Amino acid sequence: MLAGAHLLECVHDLMMILVWLIDILVIGVKVLGGRMKVNPFLRYGLWLAVLSVVAAGVAVVGYGLVELRHFLGEPA
């Protein structure tokens, strides 16, 4: 019975972390969209960070595809 209560407590903590992450995401979208009044440098910096993450993601996917092609193209 005690293990079940501990598991429920862990699930509750994980759900609260998820709620906090969603709140932070909503605030970030409001800042990027101009619906929240902030310093323009913060808005431009956040846009730069988002674009950098997207560029890094594209680079990682491209590298993965090149490595996959090398792996599949080598004779066994």
C-alpha positions in Angstrom: 0.0 0.0 0.0 2.9 2.4 0.8 4.5 1.7 -2.6 1.3 2.7 -4.4 1.0 5.9 -2.5 4.6 6.7 -3.4 3.9 6.0 -7.0 0.9 8.3 -7.0 3.1 11.0 -5.4 5.7 10.6 -8.2 3.0 10.8 -10.9 1.6 14.0 -9.2 5.1 15.6 -9.2 5.6 14.7 -12.9 2.3 16.2 -13.8 3.2 19.4 -11.9 6.5 19.6 -13.8 4.6 19.2 -17.1 2.2 22.0 -16.1 5.2 24.3 -15.3 6.8 23.5 -18.7 3.5 24.2 -20.5 3.2 27.6 -18.7 6.7 28.5 -19.7 6.0 27.6 -23.3 2.8 29.7 -23.3 4.7 32.7 -21.9 7.5 32.2 -24.5 4.9 32.1 -27.3 3.2 35.3 -26.0 6.6 37.1 -25.9 7.5 35.9 -29.5 4.1 36.8 -30.8 4.2 40.3 -29.3 1.2 39.8 -27.1 3.2 40.4 -24.0 5.0 43.8 -23.5 8.7 43.1 -23.0 12.0 44.7 -23.9 12.6 44.4 -27.6 16.1 43.0 -27.0 14.5 40.1 -25.0 12.1 39.4 -27.9 14.9 39.5 -30.5 17.1 37.4 -28.3 14.4 34.8 -27.9 13.8 34.7 -31.6 17.5 34.2 -32.2 17.5 31.3 -29.7 14.5 29.7 -31.3 16.0 30.0 -34.8 19.4 28.6 -33.5 17.6 25.6 -32.0 15.8 25.0 -35.3 19.0 25.3 -37.3 20.8 22.9 -34.9 17.9 20.4 -35.3 18.1 20.6 -39.1 21.9 20.1 -38.9 21.5 17.0 -36.6 18.8 15.5 -38.9 21.0 16.1 -41.9 24.1 14.6 -40.3 22.0 11.6 -39.2 20.7 11.1 -42.8 24.3 11.3 -44.2 25.5 8.7 -41.6 22.6 6.5 -42.4 23.4 6.6 -46.1 27.0 5.7 -45.4 25.9 2.9 -43.2 23.5 1.5 -45.7 25.8 2.0 -48.7 28.8 0.1 -47.3 29.1 -3.4 -48.6 28.7 -6.1 -45.9 
